[in-house]
Every structure is written in C-alpha cells, then in structure tokens.
C-alpha cells in the first residue's frame, strides 16, 4: 500500500491539462474554466456618477451652512447632462446618473431643502462625497480575469459589465464510466436471487456532472475477460479519463489489472492505505489518458472519486488549482475509531458553529457497502493511520465534499 498523499501526488504527476479550447458566451460559460486573460473595453464606472439621490454641486460653492444654490437641471439615470454647472448652480440628480461638467460632489437629498428653482444645503458634504469616479473600480485594458479560473455568477456579471460577451474556455474532460460484475442489474430491471442494483454508474455519473465534465456511459460489463477487454478498449478510446468499478481486488473474477497491462496501460497504483477504498488501480495510457479502477463497493467508489479522481479532473480541465480537496479543522462530537495501518475516512455532516466547525458522524454502520447512510453527508473526517481513536471533543482534519 502507498499513502493517500503519495497516491494523490502520483496521480497529479501522471496527467497534464487538456489545453484544448472552445468559444463560450455569457449564457453558456457558467462553471467553465477560462482559457485566456480577459481585459475589458470600458472603465468601471464608465463616467463619474452619483451614489445617492440628491444634488450635484461644486464643492467650491460651499461656505457657512446653509448655502442656497440655483437648480438648473434634473438628471435621471440613463440620460446625459445637458448643462455645465457654473458657480452658484446645482443639478437635481438621481442614483447612477452622470455628473454634469463642473460638479465634483453630491449632497444627499435628506440634507437639502428645495423651493422652486432654489435648493438650500442644510449640511455640507465632504469633497467628492457620494461620487463614484470614472475608473475607480476598473481601468479599461487591465487584466480582468485570468486563465484557469472557474467562472461563477459574479465572474459572468463582471464580464457582462465590461461587454466581454465571447471568450475561450477549456474543453470539458470526457469521462467514460462502466461497472463490472455478473451480479449487477440496472435499476429498471427486475432482480433475481443473488442480483443487485448497479448504483455505482449513477453515483459516478452525477459526480462527473458535478465536476463540469462530460460522462460517457458504457453500461454494465459481465465478468468475462473478452467482453471486459473490448469495453475497456472502447472506453479508453472515447474518454480522457476512465472510471470503472469492480474487478480490482484479488478474486478469481478480478480481471481489470491484467487487461490494463494487455492494453498497454502503465499501472502505477494498485493499493492505497485508506478505508474505505484500499483496492484502487490507476494506470496511464498514451495521449494523456488516466484509468481509475475503483472498488465495487459503492461507498469505496465514491470516496475514491472525491479523494483521488476530483483532483485529477480539476487539473485535466485546466483549473489553475489548488487541485487537492478542501480540508478544514473541526471538533468531533463523539469518538471516532481509526483503521490501523490505513487512514480512516468517516462520513458525516460538517456544521459551522459560533466556535468553529463541528463534525457529526453519520449514524448506522460504516461499511463500504452501506450506501444508505452516505446520503446527505457533506464531509469525511480523517483518523490518521496508527491512531486508535480520536476522543469526542478533539480536533481533527475534515475533508469537505464538493459534489
């Protein structure tokens, strides 16, 4: 067995970002990875404008309170000023409206009193108060967003504000998925004695979609070397990354490792010191392709995805990093048992409290086959190898799940 950290390092060393780009737009770019430095064409704000409803004035006109000025214009948002302010003049202005030439300050309407075409300033503002100056937030031509950033709602709003409507993003990784085992059936099929539902393909497909990658389903493959080899060959040809479940232990019907070697794969991980998920086979193929032979037990398969596949997909997709999962320190509310020579990854719920994070272990058995109590969990608490138990109230590292 190799350590969890060694496994992650080897996986990330084995692949490079895809590097292929395609055009995207404001409407299609959510969650995609930006492939170039973007610069905007407009200053933000585009021009000096008011941050308040009130009056645009010349600060030089202010003397002892109160000062009376002549109101020469009303400027709503979206309309250009028609006049310049001369000494002793003011303009009625609304939030977001452009300041007229000559104005350098805005006094809020609550500090004024208007009668006809005259306004009395009851409380003097400071110079440039309530004025958003042109280019205060961003100067046209400067870098706006950098390559390798995953685009979220705020990023797209910024791009829209700068009129960047089309830009390149990295191509999404294609992930081939299939399950192995004579006992497996689809959820729609009637089960006979000894058969079980193939939940892994659905969990892995959802995981891949959550990473903004493209799943390609190759179905269920029986424990037949010829059929399995043919499916593996197709999956390797179709995917940038391949996920199979089952067939990676040491049983009589576990053919995956032997077939990977026959197909020209270089196996560099066979077993990892983690529970659940010890039997993990990872191989690389020419063309920057990575094959993950995940355990058949459903919890092991998903833990393997969260811990090892997710960093690989991030790097492959062009994400600038960090690629490793997110870890936080938390307090456990009950004792957590270790797994001897392996790191124990125990699933449960992470909650933010006034004093920090609290981890609550999921109820029921923590078997790699018990998929039921994995539902609605959001974190994996880690009991390091060699630690018999972490007492209740102690701090420990917890991995947040990004599903």
N, C-alpha and C positions, 0 to 999 in steps of 0.2 A: 504494500500500500504506500502511496505517496500522500503527503499532507494536502489539505484543502488549498492552502496558499500556493503550494507548488503546482497543483493542478491548474489553478487559475492562471498562473504565470505562463505555464507551458501552452495553454490554450490561446492566450493572447499573443504569444510569440509565433504561433503557428499560422496566423492569418494576417492579412493586410486589408485596409479599407477597399471597398469595391472600386471607388474612384470614378464610376460612370455617372454621368449627369443627364438630366432631362429638364425641359422647361416646366415651370409651375406658375400658378397665379394666386392672387389673394384668396380666391374661392376654393382652391384645391391644395393649399400648402400647409394646412394645419397638421402638426406632428411630423412634418418632413424635415430633413436635415439640409440646411442652407449650404450651397456648394461654392459660394463666392463671397467676397466682401461687397456689401451693398452700400452705395453712397446715395444720398438724397439730392434732389434738384432744388429744393426750397429751404430757405431759412425757416426755423420754427421758434417763435411766432413769425409769420410772414411779414408783419409790419407791427409797429408799436400799436398796442390796443389796450382797451380798458378792462380791468379785472372787476369792475363794480358798475352798477347803475349810479350815475351821479353827474358831475360836470367836469369837462376837460378845461383846464385853466393854465395860465402862465404863472409859474411859481414866483417870478419876479414881481407880480402884481399884489402879492400878499403883504399886508402891513399889519398894523394892530387889528385884532378882531373887534367887530365884524367888518369885512370888506364887501362892498357891493360891486358887481360886475354886470355888464350888458350881455344878455344871452342872444347870440347872433345866429344860432343854427341848432337843429336837433339831428343827432346822428344815430340811427338804429344800426344794429349788427347787420352786416351784409351790404351796406351802402357806403360809398366813398364820401368823405367830407367834401363840401362844396366851397368852403371858405377857409381862409387862414385867420388865425387869431391875432388881432392887433392888441396893443396894451389896453388893459381895462375890459377885455372881452372874455366871454366863456362860451362853451358849447354844451348843450344838453347831450349826454352820451349814455349808451347802454352797454352792458357787459358783452365783451367780444368785439365791439365796434372799433374802427380805426381812429386813432387820434388825428385831429387836424394839424396842419403845419402850424408851428408856433406854440402848441400845447406841450407841456412836459410833465404834468401832474394831473391826477384825478382826485376830486373831493367827493366822498360818498354822499348820496342824497340825504341821508339822515342828519348830516351836519350842515344842511343848507335850508334856505327858505326862499322860494321863488314867488315873485309878484309881477305878473305881466312879463315884460322882457328884461326884468332885473332879477338877479339872484344874490342873496346875502350869504356869505360864508361865515357860519357861526363858529366853526372850529377849524383852524388852519391845519392842513395836512403837511407831511414832510415832502421834500423834493422827490419827484418820481413815484410817490405813493400811489398804489393801485394801477401802475402802468406795467404792462408786460412788454418788454422791449424786444424789438426785432432780433432774432438770432440768439436770444437768451438761452434757449433750450438746445438748439442745434444749428450749426452753420452748414449751409449747402456745400457739398463736395467733401466733407469729412466722413470717415468711416462710420457707418450707422449700425450695421450688424456684421459679424464675422463668420467665415465658413466654419462648419462643424457644429453650429448651434441648431438645436431642435426648435422649430418655430411654434410658439404658443399664441394665445389670443392677443396678448399685449404686443408681441413682436409684429403680428399682422396688422394691428392697429397703427403701429409706428410706420410700417411700410406704406400703408394706405395714406397716412398723413403726409408722407413725402412723395406721394404719387409714384411709388415703385410698384407697378401693377404686374410685372412679369419678371421672373428671376430664375436661375438654375438651382435645382436641388439634386441631391444624390439619389440614384436609383435605389428603390427598396430591395432588400435581400429577398430572394425566393427560397422558401424553406420547404423541403419535401418531408412528408410525415407518413409513417405507416406503423402498424402494430403487427407483432408476430405471435403465433400460438394457435394450435388446433382448437383450443377451448373457447376462443373468442367469437362473439357474435355482435352484430350491430344492435343498437337499442331498439330498432323497429322489428327485430326478428323474435320469434317465439323461442324460448330457451328449453333445451332438453337437459336431462340429468347430466351434470358434470360440466355444463357450459356456463360461461359468464359473459357479462356485457363488456364490450370494449369501450371503457370510459376514457382511456388514455388519449385516443385521437382527438376527442372533443376538448379535453383539457389542454392538450398541446396546441391545437388549432387556435383556441381562444388566447392562449399565451402568446403565440406568434402574432396574432392580430393586434394584441395589446402592445406589442413592440413596434408596430407600424411596419411589419414585414408581411410578405405575401405567402400564405400557406398553400401547399400543393398536396392534395390528399391522394395517397397511393393505397388506401384501404387496409384490409386485414390479409396477412400472408400466412398460410399454414406452415407447420414445422416440416417443410420439405425443402432440402437443400437446393434443388434445381429451381423451384418457384421463387424461393427466397433470393437466390443469386440474381435471377432475372429482374426481380423487383428492385433489388439494391442497385443494379446497374442502371436501370431507368431513373431511379431517384437521384443517383449521383450525377447523371447527365442533366437532369432537369433543375436541380437545386444548387444554390450557392452554399447552403448548409442543409444537412440531412439529419432528421431525428427519427430513430426507430426505437420501439420499446419491446423489451423481452429478448431472450436468446443470448444474453451476455454473461450468464453465470457459468457454472462448471457442470451443468447437467448434460445428459445424453443427447438432448434435443437442442442444445445451445450452439448454433452454427455461425453466429454473426462474426466472431473474430476470425475464424478460419476463412470465411468467404471474403472478408475485407482484405485479407492478405492475398487471396487469389485474384481479386480485382485490382490489385496494385496499390492498396492503401498502406500508409505508414502508420502503424499503431504506436502511439506514444503515451497513452494512459490506459491502464487495464483495471485499476482498483484504487479507490480513494478512501482515506481514513475519515469517513463521515457516516453518520447514521441519522436518517435513512439514506441509502444511495451508494453503498460501497461498490457494487459491481458496475463501474462506469467505463465504457470503452470509447476512446476518442482516437480518430485516425484522420490524417490529412491526405488529400489527393491533389494531383496536379491541377492547376487552374484556380488556386486559392479556395479550394473546397474543403469543408470540415464535416466529418461524420461523427455524430454522437449516438452511440449505442446505449440507450438509457435502460435502467431496470424495468421489469414488467409491473412491479407493484406500483399502484397509482400514486401514492404519496412520494415514493422514491423518484418517480419520473418527474413530478412537478418540482420537488426540491432540487433535483438536478438541473432543471430548466432555470429556476430562479437563481441558483448559486453559480452555475457554470455557463449555461447557454446564453443567458441575458447579457453578460459582459461581452461575449463573442459577437452577438448580434449588434451591440452598440458600436463596437469597433468596425465591424464589417459595413455597417450602414453609413459610416463617415462621421459619426458623432465624435466631437473633439474630446470627449471624456469629462470627468473620470469615468472609466468603464466598470469599475468594481461596484458591487451592490452598496447601498447606503446602510451604514451601521450607526446606531446610537447607543448611549449608555442608559440603562433603565434599572429599576428596582423590581425584583420579583416578589409576588405576594404569597408564594408558597415554595416549599423546597423543590429544586429541580435536579433530577438524577442524571449522572454522566453515563458515558458509554465505553468506559475502559480505555482502550488504545485508539478510539475514534472520537472525533468531535461529535457531540450530540446536538442536533438541530431540532428543537422542540417547538411545535407550532402553537400559536395562541393569538391574543389580542394585545396590541400596544395602545395605551391610552395616555394622553398628555394631561398631567395634573398641575396644580399650582406649584409643586415642588420638583417637578421633572416627570420623566416617563415612568409608567408603571406597566409591567408585563403580567398578563393573566394567562396561565396555561389553559389550553382547550381541555374540556372535560372528556372523559372516556379514555379508552386505550390508545397509546401512541405507537401503534403498529404501522408498518409501512403499507399494509394492506387496508388500513382503516381510513378510507377516503372521506367518510361521513363527517368526522369532527374537524376536518380540514376546511370545510365550508365556512365562509365569513371570517376566517382568520386574516390577519394583516401583517404578521411578523413571525420570525423564527428566532427564539432565544438560543444562545450558543453556550453549551457547557463544554469547555475545552477538554481534549483528551488528557487522561490522567487525573481528572477531577472527579471524585466520587459523587459529590453533591454540592450544590450551591444552596445555602440556607435561605429561608424566607427573609426578606429584608435586605439581602446583599445586592450589590450592583453587579451587572453583567452586560455583555455586548448583545445587542439585539439587531437582527437584520430586518429592515423594513421591506415588505414585499411590494414590488412595482408590477402589478398585474396588468 
